[in-house]
Structure formats: structure tokens, C-alpha cells
């Protein structure tokens, strides 16, 4: 099987993604009481998403971004730009799993019609973020190589848990519908348990294998291309 990421012709259109995301945000439950609501939940969440897409790395930056984009605020149906404290209350109070489900569904909808998907899984340290313990958040993400569309993301509970989080994500990827999926990952993901889970779900994988990971190559039927950093490929 020959896979070329560069030759992929389908591309998700930004306008279509924004439209689908805004529509899907209506399904996120509003945790706030009816009294005192000044802004629609979906509109504030949409501002946050668009702010992140514009490269804003903090809620304060997103609040300033909203104040400078009067036309965008009107287009979102907001009476005015929400303040930084308002955005903070929404982001910290919203149901995270509901948000994840919505964004995951939008990402999948953007690429579901494509014949073959090459999906990368990797952990990212979210620079500038802060958790309750003061440390930066670590997120494991899955994205489609050809388009860059993010298909899923999960918080990694702590050091040494990225592989377990990535495995959970791989097992949940497109459990219904899409057939031709190739999951890629760096040497950390060259794990027999994860490989078996991917193949068991009828998917394929491509992992880098370090020189010290020869047991993975022998037991999984993968073929090393060289002695330095071989590539491991197995059909589902």
C-alpha cells in the first residue's frame, strides 16, 4: 500500500468548518442559570474557538481580540464583546466532554468522505497554559495529516500517561463508518498493545521504531528499513 500525504487532494474549507462548528455548539448544554445571562453560550464559545484559531494564546488575549473585532462580535450575535472574567467563567464552567464530543464530530464530518485518512497522534505541552497545580497542561491530539483538521484531543492526566491517553484515542477513532485509516506516531507509540488495538479495530498503523525497540519489530511482523530509525508498517 502506497501512502502519500503530499498528494492528498481533498481539503476541508475553513468557512465550512466554522459554519459546522457554530451549528454544533448549540448542542453544548448551558450550565448557567437563566437569571443574569447576557451572552449566548454558543456565541462566547465560538469567540474562544475563533480567537484560538487566530493565534491568541490566553483568555485575556481572546477578550482583547473580541473588542477589536466589532464586525465579528455582531456576526456572532453578541450585544458586545464579553469581558475576560466572563470568558473565564464560561470556559471553566462548560461541560468539557460535551465540547469534546461536538468538536470531534465536526472534525470527523469534515473528512469522513475521504477514501483514506492518515491520522497522526502526538502529545503537546500547551505552553502558556496553567492547571490548578500551576503546571502547564499536556494534551494528546489526533489530526488528519493532509488537511490539518483536528479530529480529537484529550488531556493527559500527568507524566508518563501519554501512551495510555493516545491508546484510548486510537481505539475511539472512527468506530463507525470510515474504513481506510492509517494511524501514525513517533517511537513512543511503538507499543504492542496499541498496535494490536489498532489492527483489531480494522485500521492500519505506521510507527517509528528506535534501535532499542527490536522486540516490537520481531513480534509484530514489522520490517526494519535500516539499522538507525526503521519504520514499522502493518496492515489491519
Secondary structure in CASP SS format (residue, H / E / C, confidence):
PFRMAT SS
TARGET T0000
AUTHOR 0000-0000-0000
METHOD secondary structure of the structure
MODEL  1
X C 1.00
X C 1.00
X C 1.00
X C 1.00
X C 1.00
X C 1.00
X C 1.00
X C 1.00
X C 1.00
X C 1.00
X C 1.00
X C 1.00
X C 1.00
X H 1.00
X H 1.00
X H 1.00
X H 1.00
X H 1.00
X H 1.00
X H 1.00
X H 1.00
X H 1.00
X H 1.00
X H 1.00
X H 1.00
X H 1.00
X H 1.00
X C 1.00
X C 1.00
X C 1.00
X C 1.00
X C 1.00
X C 1.00
X C 1.00
X C 1.00
X C 1.00
X C 1.00
X C 1.00
X C 1.00
X C 1.00
X H 1.00
X H 1.00
X H 1.00
X H 1.00
X H 1.00
X H 1.00
X H 1.00
X H 1.00
X H 1.00
X H 1.00
X H 1.00
X H 1.00
X H 1.00
X C 1.00
X C 1.00
X C 1.00
X C 1.00
X C 1.00
X H 1.00
X H 1.00
X H 1.00
X H 1.00
X H 1.00
X H 1.00
X H 1.00
X H 1.00
X H 1.00
X H 1.00
X C 1.00
X H 1.00
X H 1.00
X H 1.00
X H 1.00
X H 1.00
X H 1.00
X C 1.00
X C 1.00
X C 1.00
X C 1.00
X C 1.00
X C 1.00
X C 1.00
X C 1.00
X H 1.00
X H 1.00
X H 1.00
X H 1.00
X H 1.00
X H 1.00
X H 1.00
X H 1.00
X H 1.00
X H 1.00
X C 1.00
X C 1.00
X H 1.00
X H 1.00
X H 1.00
X H 1.00
X H 1.00
X H 1.00
X H 1.00
X H 1.00
X H 1.00
X H 1.00
X H 1.00
X H 1.00
X H 1.00
X H 1.00
X H 1.00
X H 1.00
X C 1.00
X C 1.00
X C 1.00
X C 1.00
X E 1.00
X E 1.00
X E 1.00
X E 1.00
X E 1.00
X E 1.00
X E 1.00
X E 1.00
X E 1.00
X E 1.00
X C 1.00
X C 1.00
X C 1.00
X C 1.00
X C 1.00
X C 1.00
X C 1.00
X C 1.00
X C 1.00
X C 1.00
X C 1.00
X C 1.00
X E 1.00
X E 1.00
X E 1.00
X E 1.00
X E 1.00
X E 1.00
X E 1.00
X C 1.00
X C 1.00
X C 1.00
X C 1.00
X C 1.00
X E 1.00
X E 1.00
X E 1.00
X E 1.00
X E 1.00
X E 1.00
X C 1.00
X C 1.00
X C 1.00
X C 1.00
X C 1.00
X C 1.00
X H 1.00
X H 1.00
X H 1.00
X H 1.00
X H 1.00
X H 1.00
X H 1.00
X H 1.00
X H 1.00
X H 1.00
X H 1.00
X C 1.00
X C 1.00
X C 1.00
X C 1.00
X C 1.00
X C 1.00
X C 1.00
X E 1.00
X E 1.00
X E 1.00
X E 1.00
X E 1.00
X E 1.00
X C 1.00
X H 1.00
X H 1.00
X H 1.00
X C 1.00
X C 1.00
X H 1.00
X H 1.00
X H 1.00
X H 1.00
X H 1.00
X H 1.00
X H 1.00
X H 1.00
X H 1.00
X C 1.00
X C 1.00
X C 1.00
X E 1.00
X E 1.00
X E 1.00
X E 1.00
X E 1.00
X E 1.00
X C 1.00
X C 1.00
X C 1.00
X C 1.00
X H 1.00
X H 1.00
X H 1.00
X H 1.00
X H 1.00
X H 1.00
X H 1.00
X C 1.00
X C 1.00
X C 1.00
X C 1.00
X C 1.00
X C 1.00
X C 1.00
X C 1.00
X C 1.00
X E 1.00
X E 1.00
X E 1.00
X E 1.00
X E 1.00
X C 1.00
X C 1.00
END
